[in-house]
């Protein structure tokens, strides 16, 4: 492995791409720490440390897949969440609105036009989201005295909008001059940046001012034992191995090209495979399901606080809290299955795939080109999506089960599944594959060989 890493840095072009990517990520991490000048950081830290429940769930979920940290009002406070939201909106519109669908089929020029519209929509979403966010800080009295005027609020909104626009540009620079997918790398950097705090949170029960760090064999009241750490370590390795297995899992459908006779030679007739990913929907079902479940949680929580004597609202509030019962987990799994099929239906078009096979002179043995091939591809995708959805549901509820059964904080349990782990593994494999392509192109062995 060390020899392969040495080879990577001996290739000038690859070394330059990696160093530029690291430089861009360092710029992102520096801006992530610069607070808005109008915000009282001390009061804000105290406020979010004491905040929990619905607000804490919203902050943790948004921070996971947006490369942001809403508990710190920084110039990159919104992260790339507006850009992700705009991209999802246009991807959904392209499946139901004919002009966008035709634009998407125009190739590179159409994609450039859609990307341009996405950038404009990102700026608009930035202005709206940052306005509400700064208004929330003002309402909670987290702004320095003398900076409560509307003009300072406009300055803060423009600063956060500029920060997100800069991150969007930074991701595009990584795509062009660096290595890997820029937006995905920014998200993974935000996820990995939370690991040290999670490690400190895990080791905190073993630390005391008198004895320092002491790990004992056997659990006691209020303190974990070394066997708990071993179980957590083995569970983490097992979950990561499962995520890797399903992320790379494919259903290979055999295809065969038609034979062409030219003169005395026969061309074509080769057998190939059409790979269909088991986890075709990626992390989107978990994001949609967790976002949708936040609405009843926030609503019933507000009603329970408004009517403290009502048993109905208190019961509903407890029912829709994560880790409080089986109802939340059942609804979570059901929504993941629904959004798996929904997102797969949007991103996977069996008719277009069948037409492409027909145009290239290929066919699936036993099925005529055209409608029968499309029906077969759709039937296969429905079956493997069921398996992929089951895997996503298992990974999604593992953090809740770990936090409840082992009595550890959610910040630690979140690394055992959910959106963060899926994103980190997917981005890491994409990065390794792109490095491998550079190595193989120069007749070196890949990192995975």
N, C-alpha and C positions, 0 to 999 in steps of 0.2 A: 504493500500500500504506500509506504513512504517513497519507494522508487517511482510509483505512478504519479505521486504528487510532485516529485522533483521533475519528472518529464513534463508535466503540465506547465511549470514555470520556465522551462527551457524553450518553449515555443513562443516567440515574440508576440504574435498576434493574439494568442489565447491569454498570455500573461497580461497584455495591455487591457483586454476586455475584462478580465477578472479584477484587476486593480481599479479600473474605472468604475466598475459596479460597486466595489467596496467603498470607493470615495463617495459615490452618490448616496449609498446607504448611510455613510457617516454624516453627510449633510442633513439627511432626513432625521437622524437621531439627535443632532445638535438643535435643529429647529423644534424638535419635539419637546425640548426642555426650556424654550424661551417663552415666558408667560406674557399675556397681554398687559400693557402698562397700567390699565385702569383697574385691574383685579387685585384684591387683597389676597395674596396666596396663602397667608397664615390662616385666615378665617375660612378660606375655601377648603383647605386641607382638613381642618377640624370639622367642617360641615359634612364633607363626603366620608370622613372616617366614621362618623356617628350615623350616617344615612344607611339604611338597609332596606330590606323588603323589595317593593316594586321598583323603587328608584335604583337600588343596587343591581337588580336583575337587568334593568334597561342599560345601565352603564356597562356592565360586564359583557352583555351580549353584543352591544354596538362596538365596544373596544376590540372584540375578538376578530371581527371580519372587516374592519374599516381602517386599521392601522392608526387608531386615534386613542385618546384618553380624555374622556369628557370630564373626569374628575380633576383635570388640570387644564385651565383655560389658557392654552398656548396658541402660538400663531399657526400651528398645525393641529389645532384642537379638533377640527372636524375630520381630520384624516382624509381618506379618499372615499368616504361613504357617499357623498353626492355623486361622484363619478360612477361608482358601482350602481347606485340607484338609477342614474340616467341610462347606463348601459342595459340594465334589466328592463327598463321601460321600453327602450327602442327594440330590444329583442322580442318582447311580447307583442309590440305593435307590428313588427315585421311579419308576424304569423297571422294577423287578422286584418291588416290594412294593405290593400293592393299596391298603392304607390311605393311604400317602403319595401314590400316583397319583391317588386320588380327591380327596385334599386339595388337590393341585396343580390339579385341574380346577375347584375351587370359586371360582376367581377371586381377587380381592384379599384376601378374608378367609383363604382357604387359603394364599396366599403369605405373609401376615403370620404365620400359625401356623408355617409351615415356617421362616421367618426366626427366630422365637423359639426353635425347637428347635436351629437352627444356632448361635445365640448360646450356648446352654447347652453344646452339644458343643464349641464353641470354648474355653470356660473349662476344660472337662475336658482337652482336648488341650494347652492351655497348661500346666496343672499337670504333666502327664506329661512333656512335652518339656523344660520348664525344669528339672524335677527331674533328668533324665538329663544335661542340659547342665551344670548346676552340679556334679553329681557328677563329670563329666568334668574340669571345671576343678580340682576338689579332688584328683582322682587325679593330675593333671599338676603339682600343687604350684604353682598359679597364684593362690592365695588368700593374703592377708596372714596372717602368724602371729598366732594368737589368735582367728581367725575360722573355725576349722575345725569348730566344734561343729555339731550337727544343727540347733540353733535358728537360727544364722546362715544355714544352708542353707535353712531354711524361709522366712526373711525374704527371701532372694534369689529364691526361687521365687515367693513372693507378689508381689514387686516386678515381676518379669518378666511374670507373669500379668496384673497390673494394667496394665502398659504396653501389652500387646497388646490388652486390653479397651478401653483408652482409644483406641488407634488404630482399633479397630473402630467406636467411637462417633464418632471424628473423621471417618471415611469417611462415616458416615451423615449427619453435619452438612453435609458438602460436598454430598451428594446433595440435601439439603433446602434449604439456604440458599445454597450456592455454585453452581458451574457445572461440569458434567462428572460422570463417575462417580468417586466418592470413593476407593474401593479401588484402581481402576486408576490414578488420579492419584498415589496414594502409591507404587505400584510404579514408575511412570515417574519420579517424583522420585528414588527410590533408584537407578534405572538411570542417570539423567543425572548424579547426584552422583559417579559413578565416572569420568566423562569427563575431568575435569582430571588425575586420577592416571594415566589411560591416556595422555593427551597428554604428560605429563612422562616417562612410561616410553618413549614413542616417540622423544622428543627427547634422551633421556639419552645415546645413543651419539654425538651431535653435540656434547656438552658436555665440556669439560675445564677443570680449575682454572687452567691456564696461559693458554689462549686464549679461554676462555669458550665461547659458542655459535658454532660455525663449521660451515657446511654446504658440502660440497664436491661438485663434479660428478664422478660416477664412484664406484663402491663400492670399498672396500679391505677388507683383512682386519680383521674385527671392527667395521667401521663401514659404515653405509649411506650411499648418495649421494642427491643431490637427486632423481634420476630415480626412486628407490624411493619417495620421498614422493609424487611425482606419480602413480605407478602406484597407490599406496594410496588417494590422494584420488579418482582416477577410478573405482577399484573400489568405493569406498564410495558414491559418487554412483550408480553403476550398480546396486548391490545395493538401495539405498533406492528407486530408481525401479522396480525389479522388485517389491519388496515392496508399494509403493503400487499398482502395476498389478494384482497378484493380489488384494490386499486389497479393492479396489473392483470386481474382476471379478465379473460376474453372468451367469447363463444365463437370459434372459428368455423365459418360456413364454407365448405369446399365450392370453388367455382372453376369453370373450365372455359378456355377460349376456343373459338371456332377455328377449324382448320381451313387454310387457304392453299390451293394448289396453283403454283406458278411455274410453268415449264415442267421440269421433272422434279421439282422440289416442293415439299409440303411444309408450310409455315403454320404456326399456332398449335392449338391442341394441348397446350400446357395446363397443368392443374395448379391452382393457386388457392388462397384462402381470403375470405372476407371477414375481418375481425370485428366483432360487436362487443363493446365493453359491458361488463356485468353492472358496473356502477356508472351508467350512462348519464345520470343526473348530477353527479358530483356532490357538492355540499349544499346546493340550492334548496333541496327539500328540508334539511335541518334548519336553514336560515328562515325559510318561509314559515315552517311549523312553529318554531320558537317565537317568531315575531307575532304570529297570529294569537298564540296563547297568552301573550303579554296583555292583550286588550281586556279580556275578562278579568285577569289578575289585577290590573290597574283599576278597572271600573268597580269591581266588588270591594277592593281595598279602600277606595274613596268612599263608597257607600257605607262600609263598616265603620270608618272613622267619623262619618257624618251622622250616623245613627248608631251610637255605641250600645244601645240597649236592645237592638234588634238581633234576635237569634238567627233569622234567615240570612241576613247579609254577613254575619260573622261566620256562619257555616259555609256559605258559598265562597267567602274569601279564603277560608282555610282549605277548601276543596281544591281551589285553583292555585295554591301555592306549591312550588316545586319541592318535592321531598316530603310533603305532608300526607300523602295518601296515594292510592292506586289509580284514582280517577285521572289525575294529571298525567301519569305515565301512559295510561290507556289512550287518552286523547292525543298525546304526543305521538305515539306509535301510529295511530290511525291517520293523523295529519301527514306524517312522513310518507306513508304509503300513498296517500292521495296525491301529494305534491310530486312524488317520484314519477307516477304515471303521467301527471299533468306536464311536468317539465320534459320528460322523455318524448311525449307527444308533440311538444313544440320544437325540440331540437333534432328529433329523428324523423325523417320523412321517408317511409319505405317506398313510396311511388317514385320519388326522385332518384333514390338509390337503384331501383329496378330499371329506370330509364337510362341511368348512367351505365349500368352493366350491359344493357342492350346496345347502347351507342358504341361502346368499346368492343363489341363483339364477344362478350362473355355471357355465360349463363350458369345457373345452378343445376347440376345434374338431377333429372327427375321432375323439373318444373319448367314450364314454358316461359319464355321471356314476356314481361309485361305484367298483367294483373295477377296472375298466379304466383309469380316471383314476389311481387309486392305483398300479397296476402301471406305468403310463407315467412317473409322477413318480419312482418308485423306480429305474426303468431310467436315467432322465436323471441322477439324483443319483449313481448308481454310476459313470457315465461321467465326470462332472465332478469327482467325488471323486478319481478316478485322476489327473487333471491337478493338482488341488490338493495331493495327497500328493507328487507328483513335485516340485512347487515347494517344499514344506516340506522335503523331503529335501535338495534342492539348497542351500537357505538354511542348513540345519542343519550341513552338512559344509563350507561355505565357510570358517568360522573355522579349522577344523582344517587345511585346505589352505593358507590364507594363513599360518598360524603355521609350518607345515612348510616351504613353498616359499620364503618370504621371511625366514625365521629371525627372527621377531619374537615377543614374549611373548604369552601367551594373553590377558592383560588387555587388550591392544590389539586382537588378532584377534577377540575376542568381540563387538566393535562392528560387525563386517562380516557378521553373520548370527546365527542362533539365536534363542532366546527373547526376549532383550533387545530386539533390533531390531524384531521383530514386535510386541511389546507397545508399544514407544514409538510406532511408526507408527500402530497401531490406536487407541491412546488419543488421539494428536494429531488424527486425523481425526474421532473422536467429539467432541472438544472444539470443533473448528472447525465441525462441523455444528450443534452446539447454539448456538454464537455466531451462526451464520448464521440460525438460526430466529428469534432475537431481532431481528436486523437486518431480515430480510424482513418480519417481523410489523409493523415500523414503516416499511415502504416504503423501506428502504435496500438497497443492493446488498450481496450476501454477499461473504465473503472469497474465495471460489473463483470469483467471476464476473469 
